[in-house]
Amino acid sequence: MAITAAMVKELREISGAGMMDCKKALTATEGDMDKAMEFLREKGLATAQKKAGRIAAEGLCRTLLINDDKKAVVVEVNAETDFVAKNEKFQEYVAQVAEQAAETSAADIEAFLAEPWKFDTSKTVSEALAGQIAVIGENMNIRRFQQMSEENGFIASYTHMGGKIGVLVDVETDVINDAVREMAKNVAMQVAAIKPLYTNRDEVDAAYIEHEKEILTVQAKNEKPDANDKIISGMVMGRINKELKEICLLDQVYVKAEDGKQNVGAYVKEVAKANNANITIKGFVRFETGEGIEKREENFAEEVAKQMGQ
Protein backbone atom coordinates (compact mmCIF):
# COMPACT_ATOMS: atom_id res chain seq x y z
CA MET A 1 0.00 0.00 0.00
CA ALA A 2 1.32 3.42 -0.93
CA ILE A 3 1.96 5.66 2.05
CA THR A 4 0.56 9.14 1.41
CA ALA A 5 1.39 12.47 2.98
CA ALA A 6 -2.17 12.63 4.33
CA MET A 7 -1.69 9.33 6.17
CA VAL A 8 1.58 10.53 7.71
CA LYS A 9 -0.08 13.79 8.76
CA GLU A 10 -3.00 11.93 10.37
CA LEU A 11 -0.69 9.63 12.34
CA ARG A 12 1.37 12.60 13.48
CA GLU A 13 -1.76 14.30 14.82
CA ILE A 14 -2.84 11.14 16.65
CA SER A 15 0.53 10.16 18.12
CA GLY A 16 2.46 13.41 18.29
CA ALA A 17 5.47 11.56 16.87
CA GLY A 18 7.85 13.00 14.27
CA MET A 19 7.19 12.85 10.53
CA MET A 20 10.00 10.40 9.73
CA ASP A 21 9.00 8.11 12.60
CA CYS A 22 5.36 8.12 11.44
CA LYS A 23 6.35 7.34 7.87
CA LYS A 24 8.53 4.46 9.07
CA ALA A 25 5.71 3.11 11.26
CA LEU A 26 3.19 3.22 8.40
CA THR A 27 5.63 1.54 6.01
CA ALA A 28 6.38 -1.22 8.53
CA THR A 29 2.65 -1.88 9.06
CA GLU A 30 1.59 -1.47 5.41
CA GLY A 31 -0.51 1.58 6.15
CA ASP A 32 -2.53 0.14 9.05
CA MET A 33 -3.11 3.16 11.28
CA ASP A 34 -3.84 1.20 14.45
CA LYS A 35 -0.82 -1.05 14.04
CA ALA A 36 1.34 1.98 13.20
CA MET A 37 0.24 3.59 16.46
CA GLU A 38 1.16 0.40 18.31
CA PHE A 39 4.51 0.40 16.52
CA LEU A 40 5.23 3.91 17.77
CA ARG A 41 4.15 3.06 21.30
CA GLU A 42 6.33 -0.06 21.34
CA LYS A 43 9.32 2.01 20.25
CA GLY A 44 8.54 4.54 22.97
CA LEU A 45 8.14 7.29 20.39
CA ALA A 46 4.56 8.25 21.19
CA THR A 47 5.37 8.44 24.89
CA ALA A 48 8.46 10.52 24.15
CA GLN A 49 6.54 12.99 22.04
CA LYS A 50 4.12 13.71 24.89
CA LYS A 51 7.09 15.13 26.74
CA ALA A 52 8.55 16.89 23.71
CA GLY A 53 6.85 20.21 24.44
CA ARG A 54 8.67 20.54 27.74
CA ILE A 55 11.83 22.61 27.61
CA ALA A 56 15.07 20.63 27.90
CA ALA A 57 17.76 23.21 28.63
CA GLU A 58 19.83 21.38 31.24
CA GLY A 59 22.02 18.37 30.57
CA LEU A 60 25.65 17.67 29.78
CA CYS A 61 28.38 18.37 27.28
CA ARG A 62 30.85 15.52 26.90
CA THR A 63 34.12 15.24 24.99
CA LEU A 64 35.75 12.05 23.77
CA LEU A 65 39.26 11.59 22.37
CA ILE A 66 40.11 8.62 20.12
CA ASN A 67 42.91 7.45 17.80
CA ASP A 68 45.71 8.58 20.14
CA ASP A 69 44.05 11.99 20.48
CA LYS A 70 44.15 12.50 16.72
CA LYS A 71 40.37 12.64 16.60
CA ALA A 72 37.75 13.91 19.04
CA VAL A 73 34.12 14.79 19.39
CA VAL A 74 32.05 16.99 21.68
CA VAL A 75 28.31 16.41 22.17
CA GLU A 76 25.50 18.17 23.99
CA VAL A 77 22.60 16.13 25.34
CA ASN A 78 19.80 18.00 27.09
CA ALA A 79 17.34 17.10 29.83
CA GLU A 80 14.76 19.19 31.67
CA THR A 81 16.41 19.36 35.08
CA ASP A 82 19.87 19.55 36.55
CA PHE A 83 18.84 16.71 38.87
CA VAL A 84 18.60 14.31 35.90
CA ALA A 85 21.85 15.69 34.45
CA LYS A 86 23.59 14.49 37.61
CA ASN A 87 21.98 11.05 37.37
CA GLU A 88 24.46 8.23 36.68
CA LYS A 89 22.17 6.57 34.11
CA PHE A 90 21.86 9.81 32.16
CA GLN A 91 25.63 10.32 32.29
CA GLU A 92 26.22 6.80 30.97
CA TYR A 93 23.80 7.47 28.12
CA VAL A 94 25.59 10.72 27.20
CA ALA A 95 28.88 8.79 27.13
CA GLN A 96 27.28 6.36 24.66
CA VAL A 97 26.07 9.26 22.49
CA ALA A 98 29.64 10.57 22.42
CA GLU A 99 30.92 7.16 21.29
CA GLN A 100 28.33 7.07 18.52
CA ALA A 101 29.15 10.65 17.46
CA ALA A 102 32.90 9.97 17.38
CA GLU A 103 32.39 7.36 14.67
CA THR A 104 29.46 8.81 12.72
CA SER A 105 29.67 10.06 9.15
CA ALA A 106 26.37 11.95 9.53
CA ALA A 107 26.54 15.54 8.32
CA ASP A 108 23.82 16.86 10.63
CA ILE A 109 21.76 15.94 13.68
CA GLU A 110 18.82 14.67 11.58
CA ALA A 111 21.02 12.12 9.79
CA PHE A 112 22.68 11.21 13.09
CA LEU A 113 19.32 10.45 14.73
CA ALA A 114 18.31 8.27 11.78
CA GLU A 115 21.35 5.98 11.83
CA PRO A 116 21.52 2.63 13.66
CA TRP A 117 22.26 2.87 17.39
CA LYS A 118 25.71 1.39 18.00
CA PHE A 119 24.68 -0.35 21.20
CA ASP A 120 21.52 -1.97 19.76
CA THR A 121 21.47 -1.91 15.96
CA SER A 122 17.82 -2.97 15.88
CA LYS A 123 17.05 0.62 16.88
CA THR A 124 17.91 4.00 15.42
CA VAL A 125 19.60 6.67 17.54
CA SER A 126 16.21 8.41 17.71
CA GLU A 127 14.47 5.27 18.94
CA ALA A 128 17.14 4.66 21.57
CA LEU A 129 16.67 8.24 22.74
CA ALA A 130 12.91 7.68 22.99
CA GLY A 131 13.59 4.65 25.16
CA GLN A 132 15.73 6.72 27.50
CA ILE A 133 12.99 9.34 27.74
CA ALA A 134 10.48 6.67 28.71
CA VAL A 135 12.81 5.30 31.40
CA ILE A 136 14.08 8.59 32.84
CA GLY A 137 10.73 10.39 32.59
CA GLU A 138 11.95 13.72 31.28
CA ASN A 139 12.11 15.23 27.83
CA MET A 140 15.62 14.73 26.44
CA ASN A 141 17.30 15.91 23.30
CA ILE A 142 20.55 15.16 21.48
CA ARG A 143 21.08 18.75 20.48
CA ARG A 144 24.39 18.81 18.62
CA PHE A 145 27.77 17.23 18.06
CA GLN A 146 31.00 18.25 16.35
CA GLN A 147 34.01 16.20 15.39
CA MET A 148 37.59 17.46 15.14
CA SER A 149 40.73 15.76 13.82
CA GLU A 150 44.45 16.62 13.57
CA GLU A 151 46.96 14.24 12.00
CA ASN A 152 49.95 16.56 12.55
CA GLY A 153 49.54 17.02 16.27
CA PHE A 154 46.65 16.27 18.61
CA ILE A 155 43.30 17.42 19.95
CA ALA A 156 43.09 18.74 23.50
CA SER A 157 39.83 18.56 25.44
CA TYR A 158 38.45 20.14 28.58
CA THR A 159 35.12 19.99 30.39
CA HIS A 160 34.12 22.60 32.94
CA MET A 161 31.63 22.55 35.83
CA GLY A 162 31.00 18.83 35.59
CA GLY A 163 30.06 18.98 31.92
CA LYS A 164 28.28 22.32 31.66
CA ILE A 165 30.92 23.37 29.10
CA GLY A 166 32.84 21.15 26.69
CA VAL A 167 35.86 22.35 24.68
CA LEU A 168 38.08 20.90 21.96
CA VAL A 169 41.27 22.58 20.71
CA ASP A 170 43.09 21.65 17.50
CA VAL A 171 46.88 21.74 18.09
CA GLU A 172 49.26 21.30 15.17
CA THR A 173 52.74 20.55 16.53
CA ASP A 174 55.89 18.59 15.69
CA VAL A 175 56.62 18.01 19.39
CA ILE A 176 54.19 16.29 21.76
CA ASN A 177 55.27 16.14 25.37
CA ASP A 178 53.86 16.96 28.81
CA ALA A 179 54.67 20.66 28.52
CA VAL A 180 52.94 21.00 25.15
CA ARG A 181 49.92 19.05 26.38
CA GLU A 182 49.71 21.27 29.46
CA MET A 183 49.79 24.35 27.23
CA ALA A 184 46.96 22.91 25.11
CA LYS A 185 44.86 22.21 28.19
CA ASN A 186 45.45 25.76 29.43
CA VAL A 187 44.30 27.12 26.07
CA ALA A 188 41.19 24.93 26.27
CA MET A 189 40.51 26.33 29.75
CA GLN A 190 40.88 29.83 28.30
CA VAL A 191 38.24 29.00 25.68
CA ALA A 192 35.89 27.70 28.37
CA ALA A 193 36.35 30.72 30.63
CA ILE A 194 36.57 33.68 28.24
CA LYS A 195 34.38 32.41 25.38
CA PRO A 196 36.20 33.70 22.26
CA LEU A 197 34.33 33.77 18.96
CA TYR A 198 37.32 33.24 16.65
CA THR A 199 40.75 31.61 16.83
CA ASN A 200 42.57 34.52 15.19
CA ARG A 201 41.87 37.70 13.23
CA ASP A 202 42.06 35.91 9.89
CA GLU A 203 38.79 34.17 10.71
CA VAL A 204 36.89 37.42 11.21
CA ASP A 205 34.72 38.27 8.22
CA ALA A 206 36.07 41.29 6.35
CA ALA A 207 32.51 42.50 5.77
CA TYR A 208 31.95 42.49 9.54
CA ILE A 209 35.08 44.61 10.07
CA GLU A 210 33.99 47.12 7.42
CA HIS A 211 30.52 47.35 8.96
CA GLU A 212 32.04 47.97 12.38
CA LYS A 213 34.29 50.66 10.91
CA GLU A 214 31.28 52.45 9.46
CA ILE A 215 29.45 52.44 12.78
CA LEU A 216 32.50 53.45 14.79
CA THR A 217 33.39 56.23 12.33
CA VAL A 218 29.99 57.84 12.81
CA GLN A 219 30.34 57.36 16.55
CA ALA A 220 33.81 58.98 16.61
CA LYS A 221 32.68 61.94 14.49
CA ASN A 222 29.76 62.53 16.85
CA GLU A 223 32.18 62.53 19.77
CA LYS A 224 34.77 64.76 18.07
CA PRO A 225 33.07 66.68 15.24
CA ASP A 226 36.11 68.96 14.73
CA ALA A 227 38.68 66.13 14.47
CA ASN A 228 40.41 65.50 11.12
CA ASP A 229 40.24 62.18 9.22
CA LYS A 230 43.56 60.95 10.62
CA ILE A 231 42.39 61.34 14.21
CA ILE A 232 39.02 59.76 13.43
CA SER A 233 40.73 56.83 11.69
CA GLY A 234 43.01 56.33 14.69
CA MET A 235 40.05 56.30 17.05
CA VAL A 236 38.20 53.78 14.89
CA MET A 237 41.16 51.40 14.49
CA GLY A 238 41.88 51.60 18.21
CA ARG A 239 38.36 50.50 18.99
CA ILE A 240 38.43 47.76 16.34
CA ASN A 241 41.66 46.38 17.80
CA LYS A 242 40.20 46.48 21.30
CA GLU A 243 37.18 44.48 20.14
CA LEU A 244 39.33 41.93 18.27
CA LYS A 245 41.42 41.40 21.40
CA GLU A 246 38.24 40.40 23.19
CA ILE A 247 36.76 38.04 20.59
CA CYS A 248 39.88 36.39 19.06
CA LEU A 249 41.44 33.64 21.17
CA LEU A 250 45.10 34.30 20.32
CA ASP A 251 44.66 38.04 20.96
CA GLN A 252 42.98 37.61 24.33
CA VAL A 253 44.96 38.27 27.49
CA TYR A 254 45.99 34.86 28.79
CA VAL A 255 44.08 34.23 32.03
CA LYS A 256 47.17 32.83 33.77
CA ALA A 257 49.54 35.54 32.53
CA GLU A 258 51.86 36.49 35.39
CA ASP A 259 52.15 40.06 34.16
CA GLY A 260 48.46 40.32 33.37
CA LYS A 261 49.33 41.43 29.83
CA GLN A 262 50.66 38.43 27.86
CA ASN A 263 48.18 37.27 25.25
CA VAL A 264 47.40 33.66 24.38
CA GLY A 265 49.38 33.81 21.13
CA ALA A 266 52.49 34.94 22.97
CA TYR A 267 52.00 32.21 25.58
CA VAL A 268 51.83 29.54 22.86
CA LYS A 269 55.01 30.92 21.23
CA GLU A 270 56.76 30.90 24.60
CA VAL A 271 55.98 27.21 25.14
CA ALA A 272 56.97 26.41 21.54
CA LYS A 273 60.33 28.09 21.97
CA ALA A 274 61.02 26.39 25.30
CA ASN A 275 60.35 22.97 23.72
CA ASN A 276 61.99 23.63 20.34
CA ALA A 277 58.63 23.05 18.69
CA ASN A 278 56.50 24.51 15.91
CA ILE A 279 53.02 24.96 17.34
CA THR A 280 49.86 26.34 15.76
CA ILE A 281 46.46 26.59 17.41
CA LYS A 282 44.31 25.87 14.37
CA GLY A 283 40.85 26.05 15.87
CA PHE A 284 38.51 25.24 18.72
CA VAL A 285 34.96 24.16 19.51
CA ARG A 286 33.07 25.32 22.58
CA PHE A 287 29.68 23.90 23.63
CA GLU A 288 27.81 25.26 26.63
CA THR A 289 24.79 23.38 27.92
CA GLY A 290 21.52 25.12 27.10
CA GLU A 291 23.26 27.91 25.23
CA GLY A 292 20.66 29.88 23.29
CA ILE A 293 17.70 27.93 24.72
CA GLU A 294 15.10 30.04 26.47
CA LYS A 295 14.62 28.51 29.89
CA ARG A 296 11.21 28.55 31.49
CA GLU A 297 11.12 29.96 35.01
CA GLU A 298 8.61 28.22 37.28
CA ASN A 299 7.98 28.14 40.98
CA PHE A 300 9.05 24.70 42.26
CA ALA A 301 6.20 24.42 44.77
CA GLU A 302 3.69 25.33 42.06
CA GLU A 303 5.19 22.74 39.72
CA VAL A 304 4.91 19.99 42.38
CA ALA A 305 1.33 21.00 43.15
CA LYS A 306 0.50 20.97 39.44
CA GLN A 307 1.88 17.43 39.04
CA MET A 308 -0.17 16.27 42.06
CA GLY A 309 -3.31 17.72 40.51
CA GLN A 310 -3.83 20.32 43.21
C-alpha positions in Angstrom: 0.0 0.0 0.0 1.3 3.4 -0.9 2.0 5.7 2.1 0.6 9.1 1.4 1.4 12.5 3.0 -2.2 12.6 4.3 -1.7 9.3 6.2 1.6 10.5 7.7 -0.1 13.8 8.8 -3.0 11.9 10.4 -0.7 9.6 12.3 1.4 12.6 13.5 -1.8 14.3 14.8 -2.8 11.1 16.7 0.5 10.2 18.1 2.5 13.4 18.3 5.5 11.6 16.9 7.8 13.0 14.3 7.2 12.9 10.5 10.0 10.4 9.7 9.0 8.1 12.6 5.4 8.1 11.4 6.3 7.3 7.9 8.5 4.5 9.1 5.7 3.1 11.3 3.2 3.2 8.4 5.6 1.5 6.0 6.4 -1.2 8.5 2.6 -1.9 9.1 1.6 -1.5 5.4 -0.5 1.6 6.1 -2.5 0.1 9.0 -3.1 3.2 11.3 -3.8 1.2 14.4 -0.8 -1.1 14.0 1.3 2.0 13.2 0.2 3.6 16.5 1.2 0.4 18.3 4.5 0.4 16.5 5.2 3.9 17.8 4.2 3.1 21.3 6.3 -0.1 21.3 9.3 2.0 20.3 8.5 4.5 23.0 8.1 7.3 20.4 4.6 8.3 21.2 5.4 8.4 24.9 8.5 10.5 24.1 6.5 13.0 22.0 4.1 13.7 24.9 7.1 15.1 26.7 8.6 16.9 23.7 6.9 20.2 24.4 8.7 20.5 27.7 11.8 22.6 27.6 15.1 20.6 27.9 17.8 23.2 28.6 19.8 21.4 31.2 22.0 18.4 30.6 25.6 17.7 29.8 28.4 18.4 27.3 30.9 15.5 26.9 34.1 15.2 25.0 35.7 12.1 23.8 39.3 11.6 22.4 40.1 8.6 20.1 42.9 7.4 17.8 45.7 8.6 20.1 44.1 12.0 20.5 44.1 12.5 16.7 40.4 12.6 16.6 37.8 13.9 19.0 34.1 14.8 19.4 32.0 17.0 21.7 28.3 16.4 22.2 25.5 18.2 24.0 22.6 16.1 25.3 19.8 18.0 27.1 17.3 17.1 29.8 14.8 19.2 31.7 16.4 19.4 35.1 19.9 19.5 36.5 18.8 16.7 38.9 18.6 14.3 35.9 21.9 15.7 34.5 23.6 14.5 37.6 22.0 11.0 37.4 24.5 8.2 36.7 22.2 6.6 34.1 21.9 9.8 32.2 25.6 10.3 32.3 26.2 6.8 31.0 23.8 7.5 28.1 25.6 10.7 27.2 28.9 8.8 27.1 27.3 6.4 24.7 26.1 9.3 22.5 29.6 10.6 22.4 30.9 7.2 21.3 28.3 7.1 18.5 29.2 10.6 17.5 32.9 10.0 17.4 32.4 7.4 14.7 29.5 8.8 12.7 29.7 10.1 9.2 26.4 12.0 9.5 26.5 15.5 8.3 23.8 16.9 10.6 21.8 15.9 13.7 18.8 14.7 11.6 21.0 12.1 9.8 22.7 11.2 13.1 19.3 10.5 14.7 18.3 8.3 11.8 21.4 6.0 11.8 21.5 2.6 13.7 22.3 2.9 17.4 25.7 1.4 18.0 24.7 -0.4 21.2 21.5 -2.0 19.8 21.5 -1.9 16.0 17.8 -3.0 15.9 17.0 0.6 16.9 17.9 4.0 15.4 19.6 6.7 17.5 16.2 8.4 17.7 14.5 5.3 18.9 17.1 4.7 21.6 16.7 8.2 22.7 12.9 7.7 23.0 13.6 4.6 25.2 15.7 6.7 27.5 13.0 9.3 27.7 10.5 6.7 28.7 12.8 5.3 31.4 14.1 8.6 32.8 10.7 10.4 32.6 11.9 13.7 31.3 12.1 15.2 27.8 15.6 14.7 26.4 17.3 15.9 23.3 20.6 15.2 21.5 21.1 18.7 20.5 24.4 18.8 18.6 27.8 17.2 18.1 31.0 18.2 16.4 34.0 16.2 15.4 37.6 17.5 15.1 40.7 15.8 13.8 44.4 16.6 13.6 47.0 14.2 12.0 50.0 16.6 12.5 49.5 17.0 16.3 46.6 16.3 18.6 43.3 17.4 20.0 43.1 18.7 23.5 39.8 18.6 25.4 38.4 20.1 28.6 35.1 20.0 30.4 34.1 22.6 32.9 31.6 22.6 35.8 31.0 18.8 35.6 30.1 19.0 31.9 28.3 22.3 31.7 30.9 23.4 29.1 32.8 21.1 26.7 35.9 22.4 24.7 38.1 20.9 22.0 41.3 22.6 20.7 43.1 21.6 17.5 46.9 21.7 18.1 49.3 21.3 15.2 52.7 20.6 16.5 55.9 18.6 15.7 56.6 18.0 19.4 54.2 16.3 21.8 55.3 16.1 25.4 53.9 17.0 28.8 54.7 20.7 28.5 52.9 21.0 25.1 49.9 19.1 26.4 49.7 21.3 29.5 49.8 24.4 27.2 47.0 22.9 25.1 44.9 22.2 28.2 45.4 25.8 29.4 44.3 27.1 26.1 41.2 24.9 26.3 40.5 26.3 29.7 40.9 29.8 28.3 38.2 29.0 25.7 35.9 27.7 28.4 36.3 30.7 30.6 36.6 33.7 28.2 34.4 32.4 25.4 36.2 33.7 22.3 34.3 33.8 19.0 37.3 33.2 16.7 40.7 31.6 16.8 42.6 34.5 15.2 41.9 37.7 13.2 42.1 35.9 9.9 38.8 34.2 10.7 36.9 37.4 11.2 34.7 38.3 8.2 36.1 41.3 6.3 32.5 42.5 5.8 31.9 42.5 9.5 35.1 44.6 10.1 34.0 47.1 7.4 30.5 47.3 9.0 32.0 48.0 12.4 34.3 50.7 10.9 31.3 52.5 9.5 29.4 52.4 12.8 32.5 53.5 14.8 33.4 56.2 12.3 30.0 57.8 12.8 30.3 57.4 16.6 33.8 59.0 16.6 32.7 61.9 14.5 29.8 62.5 16.9 32.2 62.5 19.8 34.8 64.8 18.1 33.1 66.7 15.2 36.1 69.0 14.7 38.7 66.1 14.5 40.4 65.5 11.1 40.2 62.2 9.2 43.6 60.9 10.6 42.4 61.3 14.2 39.0 59.8 13.4 40.7 56.8 11.7 43.0 56.3 14.7 40.0 56.3 17.0 38.2 53.8 14.9 41.2 51.4 14.5 41.9 51.6 18.2 38.4 50.5 19.0 38.4 47.8 16.3 41.7 46.4 17.8 40.2 46.5 21.3 37.2 44.5 20.1 39.3 41.9 18.3 41.4 41.4 21.4 38.2 40.4 23.2 36.8 38.0 20.6 39.9 36.4 19.1 41.4 33.6 21.2 45.1 34.3 20.3 44.7 38.0 21.0 43.0 37.6 24.3 45.0 38.3 27.5 46.0 34.9 28.8 44.1 34.2 32.0 47.2 32.8 33.8 49.5 35.5 32.5 51.9 36.5 35.4 52.2 40.1 34.2 48.5 40.3 33.4 49.3 41.4 29.8 50.7 38.4 27.9 48.2 37.3 25.3 47.4 33.7 24.4 49.4 33.8 21.1 52.5 34.9 23.0 52.0 32.2 25.6 51.8 29.5 22.9 55.0 30.9 21.2 56.8 30.9 24.6 56.0 27.2 25.1 57.0 26.4 21.5 60.3 28.1 22.0 61.0 26.4 25.3 60.3 23.0 23.7 62.0 23.6 20.3 58.6 23.1 18.7 56.5 24.5 15.9 53.0 25.0 17.3 49.9 26.3 15.8 46.5 26.6 17.4 44.3 25.9 14.4 40.9 26.0 15.9 38.5 25.2 18.7 35.0 24.2 19.5 33.1 25.3 22.6 29.7 23.9 23.6 27.8 25.3 26.6 24.8 23.4 27.9 21.5 25.1 27.1 23.3 27.9 25.2 20.7 29.9 23.3 17.7 27.9 24.7 15.1 30.0 26.5 14.6 28.5 29.9 11.2 28.5 31.5 11.1 30.0 35.0 8.6 28.2 37.3 8.0 28.1 41.0 9.1 24.7 42.3 6.2 24.4 44.8 3.7 25.3 42.1 5.2 22.7 39.7 4.9 20.0 42.4 1.3 21.0 43.2 0.5 21.0 39.4 1.9 17.4 39.0 -0.2 16.3 42.1 -3.3 17.7 40.5 -3.8 20.3 43.2 
